[in-house]
Amino acid sequence: MKRLPLDPPNRLGVDTFGEEVLAFTGEEICTRAMTTSTTIAENGGRTEVSARCVVSIRGVTKSFGATRAVDRVDLDLHAGEVHALVGENGAGKSTLMRVLAGFHSDYSGTIALDGEQTQILHPRQAQALGIALVHQELSLLPEMTVAENIFLGREPYGTIPGVISRPAMEERSRTLFRELGIQLDAAARVDRLSIAERQLVEIVKGVSANPRVLIFDEPTSSLTYHETRELFRVIKGLTAKGTAVVYISHKLDEIFAVAHRVTVLRDGARVASAPVAAWTHARLVNAMVGRDLSALFPHTPSAPGEIRLEVRNLTRRGAFRAISFHVRAREVVGLYGLIGSGRTSLADALFGITPADAGEILVDGEPVAVRSPGRALAHGIAMAPEDRRARGLVPMLSVKINMSLSALAALTQGGFIARSRELDAVERLIARLSVRAASHSQEVMMLSGGNQQKVVLARALMVGPKVLILDEPTRGIDVVAKAEVHATIDDLARQGLAVLMISSELPEILGMSDRVLVMRDGAIVGEIARGEASEERLVAVAAGVAESSA
């Protein structure tokens, strides 16, 4: 197989590390790709990748009012290749792919499929052309079953003409689950699934269409290490069959594990594109943000203080059992586990969303009854939930109102909210967390994902808690916002808070935790000190193939 030459590049930039960043014209790549193939190094081996150009995007531009979200972008997608799109929130990655998937018809520029130019005007047209999108924000219908969501609009019919066959639909779903190594109930209603399980349904839905172009937009934002590796296995099978895969993720380790080529977008424009072997983590971050971000995990362990939160034999039937642990002041305790391990259920019990059936919760050594979120807040326990859109924010309300919702009782005088006190508290938190908003009156739905997450965190801090529970605190946010949230967590711990941090991201757990609790099947099965923790050990304990003293 002949390799694509790396010269001459269309643009040659030099990053702050003194390294060259190559960016070719899409036309040059696509022209060469129509007649040859490329060999790409992957995990120390060689993977043969057909370079037939399936999609050619030229000069695509999409604006929302005066804001240009995508600015004259060229991009080519090749059969059998995983093409990663990276950049900060707002860089234009999702918007560009939503143009390709037919969600934005008012774009300029051209799109060609297999060399034939076409205009994609709506999602059904894109699907008919073989383009499928696995959404970042879940697009499932909660009142319908898993199988009904997977085959929505493509339902199989039974022996009676025009009558949908539910058994056939469920059996096809189960066949897909077996092929993909996924455990789901085809007949279960989606609104009864966890966020991670819903994410898996979205993935199966995309794969089930057997597309020639499959776009994954943050597919692992709720998945654990094990489920992510299973997804990579699925992607490898898709590319082996010639599917062109687009992979959007803020998790750079995933990019290096799965991609063949990486394209960087910044402020809506393409700034660099090169085979994955041409990148390092540092150069990729630099290309994304235009500066070095060396401290992604800035936690500086300090001497822990007194026990702030203690849990004794906490149990909730069907969710978790006999949970005992403690978190000290100035300490970040990580909580890790695979899907279904009970992590979020435990957090919900500690915050009173779904109270425990038995056991004790103590704050500063005093037993407390946590039967509702209001009681949890009154006892000094605050929480930033995993699903910020559904459980953490009221999207159509302002930044100010979203921040102050948890502290209205404290801000009320004589039956009225003390507006000046409320505004002062909000402005302090906006400054403290570096929330980027036009003003405190801006609707929170208009903020980026990272700034929305900061608003969720601000609301938890508004009550001045002693204990802070963070469930997936950096889910779906870009590398810059992630570094800022990590710095905030470190600052809060140093100021005396006890932090319990649930995360599916192993680098985050390892980088930010003083010690890690591991859950499996509703029980804590391991406690591992910071200096003894590794990705391999945490995964092994979580999967039950190794033990650790609890």
N, C-alpha and C positions, 0 to 999 in steps of 0.2 A: 504494500500500500504506500502511496506517495503522500508525504506530509505537505500541508499547505505552507508555503513560505511565509515567514513573518515580516518580510520586507517587500516593498517599501510601505511604511505606515502612512496613513493620511495625515495624522497629527502626532507629534512626538512631544509629550510633556515631561517635565521633571518634577517629581514630588519632593517633599521636604526631607526625604531620606536620601536624595541624590540619585534615585533610581528612575529609569525610564518607564513611563506608562504608555503602552501602545494603543492606538485607536485607529482602526481601519475604516474606510468607507464601506458601508453595507453593500453597495453595488459591487465593489471589487471582490468582497468575500463571496457574495452570492454568485457572481459570474464564474469565479473559479470553482465554487462548490458544485455548480451544475455539472461539471465534467470530471470531478475527482473525488477523492475521499481523504479523510484525515485520520491519523493515529494519535490518540491522546493518552498520556500516562494517567493511571488511576490506581491509587493504593499500591504503588510499587510495581504494577503490572502494566499491560498494554490492552486497551480496549479499542476494538475496531469500530469506528463510527461512520456510517453512511453520511455523506455530506450533501445529499440532494436537498436543494433549497425548497422547503415546503411553503414558507411564508416570507414575503419580502415587503417590509414597511418602509416607505420613503416620505420623509418630510412631514410626518403626521404631527398636527398641532390641534390641541383642544383647550378651549378657554371656558372659564366659568365667570361670566361678567367681565370685569377688568383683569381678572387673574388668569394668567396663562399657565395652566397646569402641566401641559405637555408642549414642548417647544421644538418643532421641526426635527423630530427624532427619526433616525434610520435604524432599522433592526432586521436581522434575518434569522429565521428559525430553520434548523436542519433536521431532516429525518434521523431518528435514532440518537439525537443529542439532547442533553440537559443544558439549557441555557439559563443561567441565573441572572436575575435582575436585582440589583441592590441599590440602596440609597436611603437617606433619611426619610422619615415621614414627611409627606408633601413633596417628595422628589419627582413624583409623577408615575411611579411604577404601576400602581393599581389602576390609575386612570388610563394609561396606555393600553393595558391588557383589557380593560373594560371597553375600550374602543374596538379592539380586535374581536371581543366577544359580543359585540352588537349592542351594548348598553348606552353608547353615546353616538348617535348618528350624525350630529352636527360637528364633525371634525373636518379638517382640511388635510391634504396630502393623499397618498395613494397606498393601497394594500393589494398585493398580488398573491394568489394562491397557485402554486405549481406553475408560475410564470404567466398566469392569466389575471389581469387586473379586475378587481371587483370592488363594489362599495357595500360595506356591511352596515345595514340599517337597523336591525333588531336582533335580539338574542336567538329567536327561532331560526332565522336565516343563518346565523353563525353555527348553530347546532347542526343544521342541514349540511353545512359546508365541512363539518367534522371538527369544529372548534368547541371545546368544553372548558368551563371555568369552575374551579373549586374555590369558593368565595372565602375571604378572610372573615367577614362578618356573616355569620350563619344565615342561610337563606331558606331554611327548612320551615315547613308548616307544622307547628307544634301539636295541633289537634289531630293530625294524621299519623298513620303508622310509619315505621321505618321503611317497609317495602313500598308503601304508597308514595313516600317522598322520593325514593330512589327512582321509581319509574313514572313519576309525575309527567304527564303528557306523552308517555310512551307505554301506556298500560297494555298488557297482553289480554287478548280476548279469549273467551272459552268457546264451547261448541255452539252456543246461541249467538248469532251475529249481533254485534253492538253491545254485548254484555261483558264487562270486565271480569276476568277470572282472578279472584283474590288468591286462591290456592296456587295458581301458576306463578303469580307475581311473588308470593312469599317463597316458593321453591327456587325461583331464579335468584332471589336475594340470598337465600342460604347457599346456593352454589357459588355466588360471588364471594360470600364470606369465607367459604372453605378455600377458594383459590387465593384469596388475599391474606389468609391466616388471621381473620378478625372474628371475634366472638361478640355477636349481637343477636338480639331477638327480633326477627323480621316482623313479628306481629305487635311489638311494643309501640305504644304511642311515644312520639318524640319528646313531648313535654315531660315525660317521666325519666328521660335519660340525663346523664351528667353532661357537662359542657364537652368533656373529652369524647364521650360516646357520640355526641352530636357531630363533633368534628370528624369522627370516623365515618359517619353516615354521609357527610358532605363528600368525603374522599371516594367512597364507594359509588356515590351518585355520579361523580365525574368519570370514574373508570368504566362504569356500566355502559356508557354511551359508545365505548370503543372508538374514541376520537382519533383523528390523525394529529391534532394539536391539543395538548392537555395543559392547562395553566393552573398551577398551584400557588395560591396567594396566602402566604403565612399558614401552611397546612399543619404545622406542628405546634402552634401557639398554645394548645392545651394538651399536647401529647407528652408522655414521658419518654425517657431514653429508649426503652424497649419498643414502644409503639412507633417511635421515629425510625428505628432500625428496620422494623417491619415495612414501613412506608418506603424506605430506600430499596428494599427488596422488590416491592411492587413496581417502583419506578424503573429499576433495572430490567424487569421483565417487559415493561412497556417499551422502553427504548430498544430492546432486543427485537421487538416486533416492528420497529420502524417509526414509533410514535415520536413526534417532536414535543419535548417537555419544556415548559417555562417554569422556573422555580423562583418564587419571591420569598425572601426570608431576611429577618434581621439577625438571625443566628449564624454567625460567620463560620462556626465549626461545621454546620450543615452544608454551607456552600462549598467548602473545600472537600467534604465527604462525597457529595453527590453530583456536582456540576462538572461539565466539560469546558464550558465557556462562561465568562462573567462579563456583564455589561453594567456599568455604573451610571446612574442618573443623578443629577444634582440640579435643583431648581427647575425641573422640567426638561432639562437638556441632557443629551448623552455626552459624558465627559471622557469615557474610556471604555475600551472593550478589548479583551485578550483571553487566550486560553487560560484555564485555571492554574496551570503550572507556572504562568508568568507572574502570579500574585503571591504576596505574603499577607498575613493578617494586618500588619502595620500599614503596608501600602494600600490595601483595600480600604481601611478606615480613613486613611488620608485622602484618598480619591473621593470617598463619600462625603466627607465633611470639610475638606480643605485645610485640615490641621491635624496634628497628632493628638490622639486620645490614649495616652499610655496607661491611665489608671481607671480601667473599667470596673475593677472590684477594689474600692479604696478602703475596705474595712480594716481598721487598726485595732486588734484585740487589746483590751485593757482589763485590769483586775476587776472581776465581777463583784457586785455589791450584795445586798441582802436579797433574800428570795422575795420576788414580787408576786409571781403567779405559781401556785402549787395545785396540782391535780391529783386526786387520790381515787383510784378504782372507778373512774368515770365510765359509764356504760349507757348505751342506747341500743335497744333491741333492733337487730337487723343491720346495724351500722358499724358499731365498734364496741369493745368490751374491755373492762378492767384496765383503763388507761391511767397510768401514773407517771408524772414527770414534773419538773419545775423549771422556771426561767428566772434568772436573777437580774437585778438592775445592772445596766451597762453590758448586757449580754444579748447577742443575736443567736437564737437557737433555730437551726434549720429543721424542717420537717419534710422528709422525702418518702415517696412510695409510688408504686405503679397505679394505673387506673383501677378504681374499685378498692383501693387499700383502706379508704376511710378518712383520708386527710381532711377533705373539705367538710365532711360530716362532723368531724371533731371540731373544726373551727366554728361551724354553725352552732354547735352545742355550747361552746365556750362563750359565744356572743349572744346566746339566747334565741336564735332563730328557730332552731329545733332542739328544745331543751333535752338534757340527758334524763334517763329514767332512774339512774342510781349513781352514787359516788359523790365526791365533794370537790368544790372549787374554792380555793382560798386566795385572797389578795392581801398582801402584807401580813400573812399569818392569820387573818380573820376569815372564817367561812362566810361565803356569800351565796345567796339564792339568785341564780341567773335564769329567769323564766321568760325573759324578753330582751330585745336589744336595748330598750330603755333602761331596764334594770342593770344590764351589763355596763352601759355608759355611766350610770350613777355610781357603780362600784369601781370605775376607773379602767374598764376594759373597752377598747375601741378596735374596730376592724375595717380593713379595706378589702372588699370581696373580690373574688376571681372574675366574675362577669360584671365589669364596670358599667356597661350599657344597661343591663337588665336590673342589676341590684345595687349599683353604686351611684347612679346619676339619674336626674330627671332632665332628659336632654333638652327640652324646650325652655327650661328655666335658665336664669342667668348664672354666671360664675358665683356671684355673691350669695344668691339663695341656695345654690347647691352646697356651698361651703358651710353655711350657717345652719342648715337643717338639723344637724345633730345637737346643736347648742342653743336651740330656741328657748328652752326653759331658763337657761342661765342668762340669756340676753333679754328676758322679759321683766319689765317693771310695771306694776299696777295694771297688769293685763295687756300691756302694749309692748311691742318689741322696741328696745332702745336702739334706734337706727344709727346713732353716732357710734355707740359701742360696737354694734355689728359691723359697721363699715371699717372702723379702726382694726378690729380683729381680722377681717377679711384682707385688708390691705397689707397687714403684717405678714400674713401667710402667703399672699401672692409674692411679696418680696422675698420671703424666706425660702420658698420653694422654686423661685424663678419661673412662675407661671407666665407663659407668653400669651397674653390676651389683649385685645384692643382696649378693653376696660373691664371693670368688675361687672358691668351690665351686659356684656356680650353673652349670647346664648352658648351654653357649654357644648352643644352639639356642633358648633362651628369651630371648635378647637381641634388640634391634632390629637392623635391617640395618646402621645406622651403627656401633653398638657391636660387632657382629660384625666389621666391617671394621677397627675399631681393634684387635681381638684378633689379626687376621691381621697387621696392621702390627707389633704388639708382638712377635709370634713372630719376625718378620724381624729386629727390633732386639735380640732377646734375646742374639744371638751377638756384638753389638758390631761390625757390619760396616763395611767401608770403602766399599763400593759397594752401593747400594740400588736394585733394579729394581722399579718399581711398574707393574703392568699394570691399567689402568682402576681407579685407586685410589678413585674415588667412585661407582662403578657402583651405581645403585639405592638410594642413600642420600639422606636429605632435606637441605634447604638448611642447617640448623644443623650437622648432622654433617659436611656437605661443607666448611663454613667451618672447622670444627675440624680436619679432616684436612689442609686446605690450610695452616693455621697450623702444624701439626706438620711438614709437609714443609718449610716455610720455615725452621723452627727447626732441623731436622736438617741442612739445607744450610748454615746459618750456623755450625753446630758443626763443619763440616768434611767431611760426607759428600758423596760424588759420587752424584747422583740421576739415574737414567734413568727418565722417566715416559712411559708409553704411555697415550694417551687419545684417545677418539673425540669428546670434547666440545671444540669449538673455543674457547669462552671459557676453559676450563680450561687448554688448551695455551697460549693467548696470555697468560693472566694469570699463569701459574706458571713459564713457561720462560724461561731466559736466552737460549737459542737453540733452534731446532726443526729436527730431521731429518725429511725426508719420504721415505716408502717407496712404491714402486710396482713391482708384478710382481717382488718378491723382491730389489729393489735400492734403495739409497739414491740418490734422484734430485735431492735438494735439501737445502741447509742455509741457514736463514734466521735472521738475527739478530733479537733481541727487538724492536728499534726498527723493523725493516723488515717485520715479519710482520703479516698481516691475514687475516681469514677468507677473503676472495676469493682471495688469493694462495696460501694453503695448499691450498685446494680445487682451484684450477687446476693447481698442480704435481702434486698427488696424482692428479688425473684425466688428466694428460698433455696438457693444453691450454696449458700454460705451462711454461717452464723456469726453473731457479734454479741458480746455481753450487753444486756440492757440494764 
